[in-house]
Amino acid sequence: MKATVEPIRWHGDRLELLDQRLLPDQTVYVTCRTAAEVAQAIRDMVVRGAPAIGCTAAFGVALDKGSKESFAVLAKSRPTAVNLFWALERMRKAKDLKAEAEAIFAEDLAANRAMGKLGAELIPKKARVMTHCNTGALATAGHGTALGVIRSSKNKSISVVACETRPYLQGARLTAYELMQEGIPCTLITDSMAGHLMSRGEVDVVVVGADRIAANGDVANKIGTYTLAVLAKRHGIPFYVAAPLSTFDPKIPNGSRIPIEERAADEVTGYRGSRWAPEGVKVRNPAFDVTPAELITGIITERGIVRKPTRARVASLLSRSPAGAASGRRGRR
Amino acid sequence: MKATVEPIRWHGDRLELLDQRLLPDQTVYVTCRTAAEVAQAIRDMVVRGAPAIGCTAAFGVALDKGSKESFAVLAKSRPTAVNLFWALERMRKAKDLKAEAEAIFAEDLAANRAMGKLGAELIPKKARVMTHCNTGALATAGHGTALGVIRSSKNKSISVVACETRPYLQGARLTAYELMQEGIPCTLITDSMAGHLMSRGEVDVVVVGADRIAANGDVANKIGTYTLAVLAKRHGIPFYVAAPLSTFDPKIPNGSRIPIEERAADEVTGYRGSRWAPEGVKVRNPAFDVTPAELITGIITERGIVRKPTRARVASLLSRSPAGAASGRRGRR
């Protein structure tokens, strides 16, 4: 199965990143030859999505031959997605840096496919699936997390409601684009319309990704996710999170301890060159929010599904032998 | 108290409407000399806001000397705000059309001031008030409904969290603009951030307007309002609706019967000249949603506050003699 879009191209001496800020209008690659350039690309959101950030950072370390500075500059690029720190930790312990970065990338792709297969079993034969932000091939090494579950459900009669995901519009720009390329029916709405559609019975299931999952199952994800979870709960709609094991942070006891990135005001006062809010207005711009475990029907991972997540169930999943994984894949380190 | 902005200027032979599509960048007035021009201005959102639409339509009838066509074209301009149909009904019965339109305008301004005074009693001395869309001087004959309550609370230590209100960005463009002109501290957020701020204890009370209120207290208002009400309920935050009596539609038994306008796709796929969603993507664009009465702490009107609205309490308010109104104003027909 080939990914329809290639956000990350590794050439051994350089990394090419698809500039996601310009999608869907232009397909332009940014070439990075140093860890500092990779860190800048992550900070500026040339590449985004927790798993993709992890893979990209690993290649960044490899480009700088594991220099101390490469770890420092990459660790400071973005604070919330734990996949970044997870990947840096693996690179710190690795002997062959290029091979390790390539392994992280390959394992993420395999994890997404496993999640897709497992998650698809949760999607009804005929379903209107709501999702938020972009969690597709663009956000990962390929296939996608939540969008991977949707991709793997393509043989069913599904349609997707994509929330546009202000302020950065990943839903409108990236998810709609990937779904149209894939030929999956997609309806775009503003984030403010999700409640109305749910109240009219037009949503059967919600699937989103994650940027960091605490030990108790609380999930940090793109701003607006928490609101969808609250609405889904009110309407009795199943709410699933799809994320690889690299997104779990067992050192963080609960969601209140997850650092939430606050980004620049100009993302809220307008978009790209255009500005619509009055000059000088004060802005808040948290890029993520926290959905408490109690609102989550299940967390889909490559190793199995944690239903009604609790501290004990998350610990059980993380300690389980990969060989015993529901996905049936073996030998993953 | 003079309104800081003048959305509607009546000159007897012509109506000047502040083009709200261009705010806050440009202050341009559109001149209407016929009911058809007024209807077009309402449809295109030169003027918006339920009470302002009502006033504007009344002037439109007066411009055409009450012709049958004037009623027909105006009734078709926008479907949800009942103030439009209420104003047309008053004009249909009136003998002196100009005097009646001027009375509708003057009464709306007086109603807003009365609501502001009554509603301000519900706002704590120190409060962070969240609001949605624009319900200020721009949406009414002056002062505002929900924003009027905020204006009348200016002597307290208040700050406002304004939701940007996609797709049309009335919060970012109009509410932020009015609040800055008024010197009331204002923080702009995207609609998707409301839940996060509530979960962090950063919102004390929510006040919104209304486009139509059913006999049982269900409220149709700008898309996104329902979501704020669900979130407020979860967090135990009081949720108030401020609307004049002209917004009540006792003939509609409950919210499910309120017609919800679906607007053009290009409002969702971009903003003004810029487009960010892929060409050909399917879109939903309901302009309003319905908040059930059970989520509403109180409805603030010029005649008093309906706490925990029910069919009986709404009927009681509507049948109450204006002379006995809590606002103390007398002689309003």
Interface residues (C-beta under 8 A of the other chain):
Chain A: P24 V161 C163 E164 T165 R166 P167 L169 A172 R173 A176 Y177 M180 P185 C186 T187 L188 I189 T190 D191 S192 M193 A194 G195 H196 L197 S199 I223 G224 Y226 T227 V230 L231 R234 I260 V268 T269 Y271 R272 G273 S274 W276 A277 P278 G280 V281 K282 V283 R284 N285 P286 D289 V290
Chain B: P24 V161 C163 E164 T165 R166 P167 L169 A172 R173 A176 Y177 M180 P185 C186 T187 L188 I189 T190 D191 S192 M193 A194 G195 H196 L197 S199 I223 G224 Y226 T227 V230 L231 R234 I260 V268 T269 Y271 R272 G273 S274 W276 A277 P278 G280 V281 K282 V283 R284 N285 P286 D289 V290
